[in-house]
Amino acid sequence: MRSAIPLASSSSSAPPSQHHTSHGVVLSIGPFGATCSPGQEYAGLYPPPYGPSTSSNACPASAREDVVSALTEFHLRRLLTFSEDTEVWAKVNWIAFETIPVLTEYTAIRRAMASLKKAGRAAEKRFWITSAFPEGLHPQVTADGSHVTVKDVVTAALGEDADGQGGSLPAADGVGANCTNPRFVEALSRDFEQAVFDLKREGQARPTLVLYPDGGSVYDVVTRTWSTGSLDSASWGKQVAKIARRAEKAEVDGQTVWEGVIVGGCCKAGFGEIKALRTALDGQEGSRAENQD
């Protein structure tokens, strides 16, 4: 696990160019669902103690603390595995908690980062939390069967008291969507803008918007196969770049929403898509392209 970080670091060691304003290593930490069979990155049907059951991801209040505690331990163990090697850990610029399907896991991630900070291992480590939005909806459902809103997601990632215990948890530095069909990303980005603006409190730093949609294909977790995407590489790159350009200048009531925009591609967004995205973004200050595949 740790050997991948120096490898990534060596490939990003060139100084930034006029178009590449920053560089570094993002440590990808996926969801507990990635360890399940079939994978649960998109549904979040976690078995106890990591979730309420394998038939629903709506977590009753009576089980919530046990679920969050188990997920916190899961994420903290992996973070400690990386951070105990100080030389490797120093090369990490961001931590990406991605494809997170349930809000209990959002809270668990923030608790894990709080524990890491208390252990003195999280200084200057920025982190984002993103989710996939199948069909444009977050996978988390409520007791009545409806999907949670983007506002709920933003509150889970940035809210002052995410765990309901009166404690102060570190807020995510970035929020957004990954591994989501690009046709939903424009509307989602606008929903995130409004939710962040509504939640913002005096003195709170502006978060970064993180968007890295998939290549437009649909993944079947049972057969582990992909459908064919509907966009060619050039069209995909132009579409995603257009969304990023608009988002980086986004304002609500005359106030800038985002500290910046990180944009890239996830599953089935390959070299051609990323090259097209980079070409489309060149000359646009504040946007950064990366490939998360």
C-alpha positions as CSV (number, residue, x, y, z in Angstrom):
1,M,0.0,0.0,0.0
2,R,2.7,2.5,1.0
3,S,5.0,1.8,-2.0
4,A,2.5,3.4,-4.4
5,I,3.0,6.8,-2.9
6,P,6.7,7.4,-3.7
7,L,5.9,6.1,-7.2
8,A,3.2,8.6,-7.7
9,S,5.3,11.3,-6.1
10,S,8.2,10.7,-8.5
11,S,5.9,11.1,-11.5
12,S,4.6,14.5,-10.2
13,S,8.0,15.9,-9.3
14,A,8.3,18.3,-12.3
15,P,7.6,22.0,-11.4
16,P,4.2,23.4,-12.3
17,S,3.9,25.0,-15.8
18,Q,2.0,28.0,-16.7
19,H,-1.2,25.9,-17.0
20,H,-0.5,23.4,-14.2
21,T,-0.7,25.6,-11.1
22,S,-0.2,22.8,-8.6
23,H,1.0,19.2,-8.3
24,G,1.3,16.5,-5.8
25,V,0.0,13.2,-4.5
26,V,-3.6,12.4,-3.6
27,L,-4.0,9.4,-1.4
28,S,-7.2,7.5,-2.5
29,I,-9.1,6.0,0.4
30,G,-12.2,4.3,-0.8
31,P,-15.3,3.2,1.1
32,F,-15.8,0.1,3.2
33,G,-18.1,-1.0,0.4
34,A,-15.1,-1.7,-1.8
35,T,-14.2,-4.6,0.5
36,C,-17.7,-6.2,0.1
37,S,-18.7,-8.9,-2.4
38,P,-20.5,-7.8,-4.5
39,G,-19.0,-4.3,-4.2
40,Q,-21.2,-1.8,-2.3
41,E,-19.6,1.5,-3.4
42,Y,-22.9,2.5,-5.2
43,A,-25.5,1.0,-2.8
44,G,-24.0,1.1,0.7
45,L,-25.7,-2.1,1.8
46,Y,-23.2,-2.8,4.7
47,P,-23.5,-5.8,7.0
48,P,-23.4,-5.2,10.7
49,P,-21.6,-3.8,12.5
50,Y,-20.6,-1.5,9.5
51,G,-24.2,-1.0,8.5
52,P,-27.8,-1.8,9.5
53,S,-28.2,-4.7,7.1
54,T,-27.6,-6.0,3.5
55,S,-31.1,-5.1,2.5
56,S,-31.2,-1.4,3.3
57,N,-28.8,1.4,4.0
58,A,-31.3,3.4,6.1
59,C,-29.6,3.4,9.5
60,P,-32.0,3.5,12.5
61,A,-30.9,5.8,15.3
62,S,-30.5,2.9,17.7
63,A,-27.8,1.4,15.5
64,R,-26.1,4.6,14.4
65,E,-23.4,4.8,17.0
66,D,-22.2,1.2,16.6
67,V,-22.2,1.6,12.8
68,V,-20.2,4.9,13.0
69,S,-17.7,3.4,15.5
70,A,-17.0,0.4,13.3
71,L,-16.6,2.5,10.2
72,T,-14.3,4.9,12.1
73,E,-12.0,2.0,13.1
74,F,-12.0,0.7,9.5
75,H,-10.8,4.0,8.1
76,L,-8.4,4.9,11.0
77,R,-6.6,1.6,10.6
78,R,-5.8,2.3,7.0
79,L,-4.8,5.9,7.7
80,L,-2.4,4.8,10.4
81,T,-0.9,2.2,8.0
82,F,0.2,5.1,5.7
83,S,1.0,7.7,8.3
84,E,3.3,5.5,10.4
85,D,5.9,5.7,7.7
86,T,6.8,9.4,8.0
87,E,8.8,9.6,4.8
88,V,5.9,8.2,2.8
89,W,3.3,10.3,4.7
90,A,5.2,13.5,4.0
91,K,4.6,13.0,0.3
92,V,0.8,13.0,0.6
93,N,-0.8,16.4,-0.3
94,W,-4.5,15.4,-0.1
95,I,-6.5,12.4,1.2
96,A,-9.4,11.4,-1.0
97,F,-12.2,9.6,0.7
98,E,-14.2,8.7,-2.5
99,T,-17.3,6.8,-3.6
100,I,-18.7,7.0,-0.1
101,P,-22.3,5.8,-0.3
102,V,-23.7,6.4,3.2
103,L,-23.7,9.4,5.5
104,T,-22.7,7.4,8.6
105,E,-19.4,6.8,6.8
106,Y,-19.0,10.6,6.3
107,T,-19.2,11.0,10.0
108,A,-16.8,8.1,10.5
109,I,-14.3,9.6,8.2
110,R,-14.3,12.9,10.1
111,R,-13.9,11.0,13.4
112,A,-11.0,9.1,11.9
113,M,-9.3,12.3,10.8
114,A,-9.9,13.8,14.3
115,S,-8.2,10.8,15.8
116,L,-5.3,11.1,13.4
117,K,-4.9,14.8,14.3
118,K,-4.9,13.9,18.0
119,A,-2.1,11.4,17.3
120,G,-0.1,14.2,15.6
121,R,-0.2,12.6,12.2
122,A,-2.7,14.8,10.3
123,A,-1.0,18.2,10.3
124,E,-1.5,20.0,7.0
125,K,-3.3,17.1,5.5
126,R,-6.3,18.3,3.5
127,F,-9.1,15.8,2.7
128,W,-12.1,15.6,0.6
129,I,-15.2,13.3,0.7
130,T,-17.1,12.5,-2.5
131,S,-19.9,10.2,-3.4
132,A,-21.1,8.5,-6.6
133,F,-24.6,9.7,-7.6
134,P,-26.2,6.9,-9.6
135,E,-28.9,8.4,-11.8
136,G,-28.1,11.7,-10.2
137,L,-29.2,10.6,-6.7
138,H,-27.1,9.9,-3.6
139,P,-27.3,6.2,-2.6
140,Q,-28.3,6.9,1.0
141,V,-32.0,6.5,1.6
142,T,-34.1,7.5,4.6
143,A,-36.6,5.5,6.5
144,D,-39.4,6.5,4.1
145,G,-37.4,5.4,1.1
146,S,-36.5,8.8,-0.3
147,H,-32.9,9.7,-1.2
148,V,-31.0,12.2,1.0
149,T,-30.4,15.5,-0.6
150,V,-27.1,17.2,-1.6
151,K,-27.8,19.5,1.4
152,D,-27.7,16.5,3.7
153,V,-24.5,15.4,2.1
154,V,-22.8,18.8,2.5
155,T,-24.0,19.0,6.2
156,A,-22.5,15.5,6.8
157,A,-19.2,16.7,5.3
158,L,-19.0,20.2,6.7
159,G,-21.5,20.6,9.5
160,E,-20.4,21.8,12.8
161,D,-21.8,18.8,14.8
162,A,-21.9,15.9,12.4
163,D,-22.0,13.2,15.0
164,G,-24.7,14.6,17.2
165,Q,-22.6,14.4,20.3
166,G,-21.7,18.1,20.6
167,G,-18.1,17.4,19.6
168,S,-16.1,19.4,17.1
169,L,-15.0,17.3,14.1
170,P,-12.7,18.5,11.4
171,A,-14.7,19.6,8.3
172,A,-13.8,18.2,4.9
173,D,-11.7,20.6,2.8
174,G,-13.5,19.4,-0.3
175,V,-16.9,18.0,-1.3
176,G,-18.4,16.8,-4.5
177,A,-19.1,13.8,-6.8
178,N,-16.9,11.1,-8.3
179,C,-17.7,8.1,-10.6
180,T,-21.0,9.7,-11.7
181,N,-22.3,9.9,-15.2
182,P,-21.3,13.3,-16.6
183,R,-24.8,14.1,-17.6
184,F,-25.7,14.6,-14.0
185,V,-22.7,16.6,-12.9
186,E,-23.8,20.1,-14.0
187,A,-27.0,20.0,-11.9
188,L,-25.1,18.4,-9.0
189,S,-22.5,21.1,-9.0
190,R,-25.2,23.8,-8.7
191,D,-26.9,21.9,-5.9
192,F,-23.5,21.7,-4.1
193,E,-23.0,25.4,-4.5
194,Q,-26.4,26.3,-3.0
195,A,-26.0,23.8,-0.1
196,V,-22.5,25.1,0.8
197,F,-23.7,28.7,0.6
198,D,-26.7,27.9,2.9
199,L,-24.5,26.1,5.4
200,K,-21.6,28.6,5.5
201,R,-20.9,30.2,8.8
202,E,-18.9,33.3,9.7
203,G,-15.2,32.6,9.6
204,Q,-15.5,29.2,8.0
205,A,-13.1,28.6,5.2
206,R,-14.5,28.0,1.7
207,P,-14.3,24.4,0.6
208,T,-13.0,23.0,-2.7
209,L,-15.4,21.5,-5.2
210,V,-14.2,18.1,-6.4
211,L,-15.7,16.7,-9.5
212,Y,-14.4,13.6,-11.4
213,P,-17.2,11.9,-13.2
214,D,-16.9,8.5,-14.9
215,G,-16.6,8.0,-18.6
216,G,-20.3,7.7,-19.1
217,S,-20.5,4.0,-18.8
218,V,-22.7,2.0,-16.4
219,Y,-21.1,-0.6,-14.0
220,D,-22.9,-3.8,-13.0
221,V,-21.6,-4.8,-9.6
222,V,-22.8,-8.4,-10.0
223,T,-21.4,-9.2,-13.4
224,R,-18.5,-6.7,-12.9
225,T,-19.0,-5.4,-16.5
226,W,-19.4,-2.0,-18.0
227,S,-21.8,-0.8,-20.6
228,T,-20.5,1.4,-23.5
229,G,-20.3,5.1,-22.9
230,S,-22.2,7.6,-25.0
231,L,-19.5,10.3,-25.3
232,D,-16.3,10.3,-27.3
233,S,-13.1,11.5,-25.5
234,A,-13.2,15.0,-27.0
235,S,-16.8,15.6,-26.1
236,W,-16.3,14.2,-22.6
237,G,-13.4,16.5,-22.0
238,K,-15.2,19.6,-23.3
239,Q,-18.3,18.9,-21.3
240,V,-16.5,18.4,-18.0
241,A,-14.2,21.4,-18.6
242,K,-17.3,23.6,-19.2
243,I,-18.8,22.5,-15.9
244,A,-15.5,23.2,-14.1
245,R,-15.1,26.7,-15.7
246,R,-18.5,27.7,-14.6
247,A,-18.2,26.3,-11.1
248,E,-14.9,28.0,-10.3
249,K,-16.5,31.4,-10.8
250,A,-19.8,30.4,-9.1
251,E,-21.3,33.0,-6.8
252,V,-24.4,33.0,-4.7
253,D,-25.8,36.4,-3.7
254,G,-22.5,38.0,-4.9
255,Q,-20.3,35.7,-2.8
256,T,-17.8,33.3,-4.2
257,V,-18.7,29.8,-3.2
258,W,-15.5,27.7,-3.8
259,E,-11.9,28.0,-2.8
260,G,-11.1,26.2,-6.0
261,V,-12.1,23.3,-8.3
262,I,-10.4,20.0,-8.6
263,V,-11.6,18.2,-11.7
264,G,-10.7,14.9,-13.4
265,G,-12.0,11.5,-14.3
266,C,-12.9,8.3,-12.6
267,C,-13.8,4.8,-13.9
268,K,-13.7,4.5,-17.7
269,A,-12.3,8.0,-18.1
270,G,-9.0,7.0,-19.6
271,F,-6.0,8.7,-21.1
272,G,-7.9,10.1,-24.0
273,E,-10.6,11.7,-21.8
274,I,-8.0,13.2,-19.4
275,K,-5.9,14.6,-22.3
276,A,-9.1,16.2,-23.8
277,L,-10.0,17.6,-20.4
278,R,-6.5,19.0,-20.0
279,T,-6.6,20.6,-23.4
280,A,-10.0,22.2,-22.7
281,L,-8.8,23.5,-19.4
282,D,-5.5,25.0,-20.5
283,G,-5.5,28.7,-19.7
284,Q,-8.2,28.5,-17.1
285,E,-6.7,29.5,-13.8
286,G,-7.8,27.7,-10.7
287,S,-8.7,24.3,-12.3
288,R,-6.6,21.2,-11.9
289,A,-6.9,18.0,-13.8
290,E,-6.2,14.6,-12.4
291,N,-7.0,11.0,-13.2
292,Q,-8.6,8.9,-10.5
293,D,-9.1,5.5,-12.0
